[in-house]
Amino acid sequence: MLSKSVANEVLAKCLVTGGDFAEIFEEDSINNSISLVDGKVDDAIGGRSYGIGLRIFKGLNSVYAYTNNNSLDTLLDTAYRAALALGEVKGERQRELILNEKKITTIHPIIYFPKNVTYDKKIAILKSAYSGAKNFSDDISQVIASYSDKEQNVLIANTEGLYVQDKRIRTRLGVSAIASKGSENQTGFEGPGRHMGIEMFDSVDPAYHGREAARVAHTMLHAKNCPAGNMTVAIDNGFGGVIFHEACGHALEASAVAKGNSVFASKLGEQIASVKVTAIDDGTMVNAWGSLNIDDEGTKTQRNVLIENGILKGYMIDKLNGRRMNMEATGSSRRQSYKFQPTSRMTNTYIAAGYDKADEIIKSIEDGLYAKKLGGGSVNPVTGEFNFSVQEGYLVKNGVIQEPVRGASLIGKGSEVLMDIDMVGDNFEVAQGMCGSSSGSIPTNVGQPMIRVKKMTVGGR
C-alpha cells in the first residue's frame, strides 16, 4: 500500500487549483466464487482487483478520478488532471501535510481466512446445501448453490491528516431451489452471509438453508393465487426489513436529503412514524454482513438512531453531503470499489424489537395476509412509493394462519406505512442482501421483528 510520503505528495498535488480537501482510497481485493448446479461444479472463479481513487472537494463541488497504476508519476498526473476540473492552478507551492497513521482495532475477528481454505472444503459446503434442498421433495427440479468470499484491503488518507488501513473479510452462501409441476415453476432462495471467514459455517448450517429454500419453492408451487385488496398485513422478521430499507432507508441517506430529494428532508424532530417504531443503522454489529470498522472515508462506524419512538432523530451522512447539510459525518460513507466515488449508504439497517408477541400479532388479524418472506421490488426514492413481491405468503382468517397464497405483492408509500405500523414483535432477526445505488453494489443487512401494518394494498391475481 502507498507510503505516507507518497500519499502526502499526491494529496498536495490534488490541491493546486484551490481545493480545500483531498482523499486517497487505495484498494487491493481478492475475490473467489464457486457455483454448483445440480450437484456438479459449474464454475470456480478467482480474481484480484487493485486501484486507487482520488477525490477533491472545493466548497460543495467535488471531482473523482481513479487509476490502477500506482507509480508516483501516474498518481501525480491523475491528481493534477482531477484538480484542473475544479479550476485553474493557483501556483505550484506545495501545501505542508502531516499524515498521522491511525491504528484501528478490528471488531470483526477472523479465525479462518478464506484464501487459506481449500476449494474442496468450500465445495463440500455447497454439496451440503445442495443435498438439503434436493432431498426435501420430489418436485425440486433444480438446485443452484453458490459460495463467495472476498478479502478487501484498503488504505485511506486525506488532507485532514488521516492515514489508516483496514482489512475486510466477507463470506456468503446462496441457495436457489426450483420446484416444478408440468410447465409451472416456483423458486425459493436463501443467502446467509457474514463479515467473517469460513468459520461462518460453524453457526450457519448449509443443509438447513438448502431445505428452507426448497420448502418455500415447494409450498408456493402448491399454493393458490392471492386475492387483491386493502387488508391488514403481518410482515415477518428478517428479510421483511427490506421494505424499510428500500422505501424509507434510502430516503434517510444524506445523498437524498441534502438535495431535497427525500420526503424526510427538513423533518428532524418531527413524528414520521408510529410511536411503536424505532429504526437504527448500526455499522458496529460484530461480524455482521454490513458492518465495517471504518467507512470508506476512514470515519469510524457507529450506531445511528434514525427514528426513535416515531420521531426522526438523524440521517446517514457522508463528508460531502455533511458539508451541504452543515452536519457531521456518521460513518455511513460506502462504495463498491475504488472505481466509485463514495456517498452515504446503509450498513445494517433495521426496525428494533418491540414488545408484542408474534402469535399475538397473528391473532389480532381478522382478515389479512401473513407475508412470511419478501422478494424483490421497485421503489421511487423521491416519493417512497414501492411495490414488493411476497415470496411466501399466507391468508389469515380470524387470527389463524390459513392456506398459502402466491402472486401477492405489497404496494404502498414508505412514509404512510411507517405511520400505519401498530404492532412490533420481539422476535428480531436480520437477513443479508446486496444494495445497489450511485456508489455501486455493497453488502447490507436488513432486519426487523414481525410487524403489523393495519392497512396495506395487496396486489394479487
URQUI-V540544 format. One line per field, one symbol per residue. ss: DSSP state (H for helix, E for strand, L for the rest). A space follows every 50 residues. Layout:
ss=???
This chain:
ss=LLLHHHHHHHHHHHLLLLLLEEEEEEEEEEEEEEEEELLEEEEEEEEEEE EEEEEEEELLEEEEEEELLLLHHHHHHHHHHHHHLLLLLLLLLLLLLLLE EELLLLLLLLLLLHHHLLHHHHHHHHHHHHHHHHLLLLLEEEEEEEEEEE EEEEEEEELLLEEEEEEEEEEEEEEEEEEEELLEEEEEEELLEELLLHHH HHLLLHHHHHHHHHHHHHHHHLLEELLLEEEEEEELLHHHHHHHHHHHHH HHEHHHHLLLLLLLLLLLLLELLLLLLLEEEELLLLLLLLLLLELLLLLE LLEEEEEELLEELLLELLHHHHHHHLLLLLLLEELLLLLLLLEELLLEEE ELLLLELHHHHHHLLLEEEEEEEEEEEEELLLLLEEEEEEEEEEEEELLE EEEEEELLEEEEEHHHHHHHEEEEELLLEEEEEEEEELLEEEEEEEEELL EEEEEEEEELL
